[in-house]
Amino acid sequence: MNKDSYDVMLAEVQAFHDKHDFKNTGGEEMMYRVALMAEELGEISACVTKGKSVDQLAEEVADLFILLMGTAIAQNFDLKQAFWEKMEKIMKRESKMVNGRIRVSEFRD
């Protein structure tokens, strides 16, 4: 089995949820998960603004990735499918320079 496959990673996150009984102990409650994701974004921001190492940044981004996968588990949706559907949409978008930086968004007039 390829350790880097999405399905293997998802199974590991599911095992983590099962180990700690997230379903029955509030770990899959969405407001809690949103707060955890905001906390991880803060830690990512701290890595960038405080000049921490790429290894530290990678660890914080991995935490967020695990939380995102866990959110798909908690809400029972296929994150891989959602990813590909979203990629198909955003690949069709045009980009704009906004305040000197590239933006790829659904620009509305």
C-alpha positions as CSV (number, residue, x, y, z in Angstrom):
1,M,0.0,0.0,0.0
2,N,1.3,3.5,-0.9
3,K,1.8,5.4,2.3
4,D,1.4,8.6,0.4
5,S,-2.0,7.8,-1.1
6,Y,-4.9,10.0,0.1
7,D,-6.9,6.9,1.1
8,V,-4.1,5.7,3.4
9,M,-3.8,9.1,4.9
10,L,-7.5,9.4,5.4
11,A,-7.6,6.0,7.1
12,E,-4.9,7.2,9.5
13,V,-6.9,10.3,10.4
14,Q,-10.0,8.1,10.9
15,A,-7.9,5.8,13.2
16,F,-6.9,8.9,15.2
17,H,-10.6,10.0,15.5
18,D,-11.5,6.4,16.6
19,K,-8.6,6.2,19.1
20,H,-9.8,9.3,20.9
21,D,-13.5,8.6,20.3
22,F,-14.0,12.1,18.7
23,K,-17.5,11.2,17.5
24,N,-18.7,10.8,21.1
25,T,-16.5,13.3,22.9
26,G,-17.1,16.5,21.0
27,G,-14.1,16.2,18.7
28,E,-16.2,16.2,15.6
29,E,-18.4,19.2,16.6
30,M,-18.0,21.8,13.9
31,M,-17.6,25.0,16.0
32,Y,-14.8,23.3,17.9
33,R,-13.2,22.2,14.7
34,V,-13.4,25.7,13.3
35,A,-11.7,27.1,16.4
36,L,-9.0,24.5,16.0
37,M,-8.5,25.4,12.4
38,A,-8.3,29.1,13.3
39,E,-5.7,28.2,16.0
40,E,-3.6,26.3,13.4
41,L,-3.8,29.3,11.0
42,G,-2.5,31.5,13.8
43,E,0.4,29.1,14.3
44,I,1.1,29.1,10.5
45,S,1.0,32.9,10.6
46,A,3.4,32.9,13.5
47,C,5.8,30.7,11.6
48,V,5.8,33.2,8.7
49,T,5.9,36.4,10.6
50,K,8.5,35.3,13.1
51,G,10.8,33.7,10.5
52,K,10.5,30.2,11.9
53,S,12.0,27.3,9.9
54,V,10.4,25.6,6.9
55,D,10.2,22.4,9.0
56,Q,8.2,24.2,11.7
57,L,5.9,25.7,9.0
58,A,5.5,22.3,7.4
59,E,4.4,20.8,10.8
60,E,1.8,23.5,11.3
61,V,0.5,23.1,7.7
62,A,0.3,19.3,8.3
63,D,-1.8,20.0,11.4
64,L,-4.2,22.0,9.4
65,F,-4.3,19.4,6.7
66,I,-5.1,16.7,9.3
67,L,-7.9,18.9,10.7
68,L,-9.3,19.4,7.2
69,M,-9.3,15.7,6.5
70,G,-10.9,15.1,9.9
71,T,-13.6,17.7,9.1
72,A,-14.5,15.6,6.0
73,I,-14.8,12.6,8.3
74,A,-16.9,14.5,10.8
75,Q,-19.3,15.8,8.2
76,N,-19.2,12.7,6.1
77,F,-18.2,14.2,2.7
78,D,-15.5,13.1,0.2
79,L,-12.8,15.6,0.5
80,K,-10.9,14.2,-2.5
81,Q,-14.0,14.6,-4.7
82,A,-14.6,18.1,-3.3
83,F,-11.0,18.9,-4.1
84,W,-11.2,17.8,-7.8
85,E,-14.6,19.5,-8.3
86,K,-13.1,22.8,-6.9
87,M,-9.9,22.5,-9.0
88,E,-12.0,22.1,-12.1
89,K,-13.8,25.3,-11.2
90,I,-10.8,27.4,-10.3
91,M,-8.7,26.3,-13.3
92,K,-11.3,28.0,-15.5
93,R,-11.0,31.3,-13.6
94,E,-9.1,34.4,-14.8
95,S,-6.6,36.1,-12.6
96,K,-6.3,39.8,-11.7
97,M,-3.6,41.9,-10.0
98,V,-5.1,43.4,-6.9
99,N,-2.9,45.7,-4.8
100,G,0.2,44.4,-6.5
101,R,-0.6,40.7,-5.9
102,I,-2.2,38.0,-8.1
103,R,-5.7,37.0,-7.2
104,V,-7.7,34.1,-8.8
105,S,-11.2,34.5,-7.6
106,E,-14.8,34.8,-8.7
107,F,-14.7,38.5,-9.5
108,R,-18.0,40.2,-9.3
109,D,-18.7,43.5,-10.9
